[in-house]
Amino acid sequence: MSHAARRANNRMVETPAAGRWMLAALAALLAIAAQTAAARADQREDFLAGRTRACPRCDLAGANFKRRDLAGADLSGANLKDANLHDARLTGARLAGADLSNANLNKANLSRADLSGANLRDAMLYAANLDGAKLVGADLTEALMGAARMTRSDLTKAILREVDLRKSRVAEAILVGADLSGAAFDFAFMRGARLDGALLRETRLIGAELLDASLVGADLTEADAQGANLRGADLSRTTLARTTFRRANMYETKLDDAVFQETVMPDGTTQP
């Protein structure tokens, strides 16, 4: 037999063996996937029944957890879209990367919870307690958060576009680099909050308490801060194009290198 013929014959012998190996490997992978899916299904059922507080990456969309005690629960990466968590206890819960869009979290206790990178778009968080919570990079676009508490919460680079935070408490919260465009902070308590580099274009700050707050390098273009208390606040290097400060308290407010353009000052005059 020629050398070429022997090579062809060897390939014919090897091919079925290789194919069987590949089929065996695929079957093993499918078996593992099936076992994983079954384990997750069991975990989900155990969580819904209250037998466990760990259900990371579980599909819990639309589930009802009203007034449920889920303190310390591990729900990182879970799908909680449209879930009902009204008045639920979620203190210290792990919800990093979770999908909570359209969820009902009104009056929920999320103090010290980890919501880093979570999706909270259109979520309802009226009077929710988020004191000390971690919301770094979270998306709260158009969330309804009137009267919510976020004292000393970390919202670094979070997205809060068009969010409703009227009469909320955001004292000493970290909002560095956050996007607050179009948000409503009417009469919010924001004393000592850090908003350095934040985007506050067209943001409502009517009657807001911003005593000693830091807004260094923030963009307040067309923001409305009528009647706000900015005493001792640092607005150095801020952009104040068409910003309104009518009747605002700006005693001892730092305005070093701030950019004025048709800015309405507390006495009603326009600068420059």
Secondary structure, 3 states (H helix, E strand, C coil): CCHHHHHHHHHHHHHHHHHHHHHHHHHHHHHHHHHHHHHHHHHHHHHHCCCCCECCCCECCCCECCCCECCCCECCCCECCCCECCCCECCCCECCCCECCCCECCCCECCCCECCCCECCCCECCCCECCCCECCCCECCCCECCCCECCCCECCCCECCCCECCCCECCCCECCCCECCCCECCCCECCCCECCCCECCCCECCCCECCCCECCCCECCCCECCCCECCCCECCCCEEECCECCCCECCCCECCCCEEECEECCCCCEEC
